[in-house]
Amino acid sequence: MTPRTAIAFGAAVLAVTACTVGVDATALGSVTPASAAEDRSDVAPSAQPAVRVTNRELRRVDTIELDAESLLFQHDDHTVAETSMRDARSTVDLLDRLLGTPSRTQTAVGDGGACFPSGTTYTWGGAIRVAAMTAPAAAGNAVEIRVLKDAVRTRGGDRIDLTGPDGVQVGDDVEDELRSASKADKVSFGSGDSRAWQLLLEPGWESTDGDVQPDGDAHDEPRVERGTPSAAPTTDTDTRDDADDESDEQGTNGVSALTDDTEVTVIGSPMPVHARRSC
């Protein structure tokens, strides 16, 4: 693994160091057997009705797209189902029905790395990872999602493409997108041959007045992923005025891509860009 990969990928994989329960059976090239009913009592309660979709409709899905605040289950660019990231139960259950039994990891606060929330992490085929939090974050999300590969297999063995907004996938070269993106929508880590990037693909999770407590202190935002502690974000200029500093304190939240040089290694949400406040 190159230093660039270590910077971009090291902080993005959820709960890699936590104790894993079960075995991934959905890796590409394998077929997952039908899973038995699972206890979902560890998933944060849903504030919305469960997503209703038949098994027949679900079998038509050929693409899962991670947007800023939801997962889209699609067939030929037609949305078969959509789950909100505010709804942990529906998100996990629908992926379970489509992809089969995931590996499961139980985490306490910090078990999966700095700022990692408590809850249960589900991973399907090493390709898509969902952290269902015990309690929703201040931004409103009940899950954090990371896409780690460009595809995964269903429980029946069919290939499902995994994308971010506008079809961006793990493995894509986003040099053109990085070049055209504004400074506010990207941040670099390292320098020279060790440079990696975080690129905002779609904004979301706008803060509201409810994010400020009565004593004036802001609630914690979703955790910041910025590589290793020594890999501080770099800027294109050495001077920043006070207004820039204040606006960048929380950064822009949404779905982002992490890169090794200009190749996408992880797509995730929520994943704020230029957030400098610690968890």
Secondary structure, DSSP 8 states (H G I E B T S, - for coil): --HHHHHHHHTTSTTTTS-EES----STT-----------TTS---SS------HHHHTT--EEEE-SSEEEEEETTEEEEEEETT-HHHHHHHHHHHH---EEEEE-TTTTSTT--SEEEEEETTTEEEEEESS--TTS-SEEEEE-SSEEE-TTS-EEEEE-GGG--TT-B-HHHHHHS-GGGEEEES-GGG-EEEEEEEE-----GGGB-TTS-B---S----SSTT--EE-S-S---HHHHHHTTT-B-EEEEEEETTEEEEEEES--BS--S--
